[in-house]
Amino acid sequence: MEPISSQTSQQPAPARREARPRPAKPLPTDRVKLGLQIRILRAVGRLGTDKKPIPQDRLSDAIDKAAGPASVMLSHSFFTDCGWLTRVGRGEYTASDALVKYSRILSADSNGHVQANAVLRSTAVNGWFWPVILPLIEHGPAPRSEVMVALMTAAEVGEAHKPQVSMLLDWLRYIDMIDVDDDEKVSLVVPPAPDQRDEAELHGGTPAATRPAGTQPDAEQQQKPPASNTSVSESTIDRTPPAIPVLAFDFTFELTADDLAKLSPEQIKAVYEAVGSVMAIKAISK
């Protein structure tokens, strides 16, 4: 019997997984569950009050090594775009003022998720993704597939990045910016008064934002309002954000005949022109 040659005995090397191209816009990782990403973000907030970069191994230790030193930073670019982290050097990040405030709210009240998430939303609206999503849903729900395509187009990614884009929507759902109903329609959210999340999110479990319909805990089912099967209820909700004034005056201005007598013709003209300009601007803004 002829001996088997070394060439025929070698097994072919397994094909390497093709690396995904880098997105044009930062996306959260899909390699770490949302609940664990939340733990990582909160750990940065707790450890980052001194505004110093947090080493990867220290951040991993802070979450009981539920994610390794390399994995804890996989969503840092996305967190930075949301305004929750600040990049201070290559691979170095610190907690932003918003994240420190978020962490302090939760430290003072473990049930203060509604107020804490409002802080995260206040900076997330400046992320690259919000101007993409908002026009699609500001006047009513939009199909989730349509929102996904718009985000993928803006981030210049394809099918391989779908899980990451889906994770982005899960994050926005978690901080009460959007909701996705059973019909896969994405809509703007009016944040609920009571916080309805369960403790499973804090330990890397499946958060309410990604839990399949019909599997919520009993307490959550009781608190969640019944979903409407008609489009009327959505269309009647005024989702227009309140206008925030950038300039406001509140005072009384009076001139008597004696006051006018003391003014020069140029001053009197300037007064009337100023009043007319203010009234004209107010009429246009109505």
Secondary structure by P-SEA (a helix, b strand, c coil): cccccccccccccccccccccccccccccccccaaaaaaaaaaaaaaccccccccaaaaaaaacccccccccccaaaaaaaaccbbbccccbbbbcaaaaaaaaaaaacccaaaaaaaaaaaaacccaaaaacccccccccccaaaaaaaaaaaacccccaaaaaaaaaaaaaaaccccccccbbbbbbccccccccccccccccccccccccccccaaaaaaccccccccccccccccccccccccccbbbbbbcaaaaaaccaaaaaaaaaaaaaaaaaaaaac
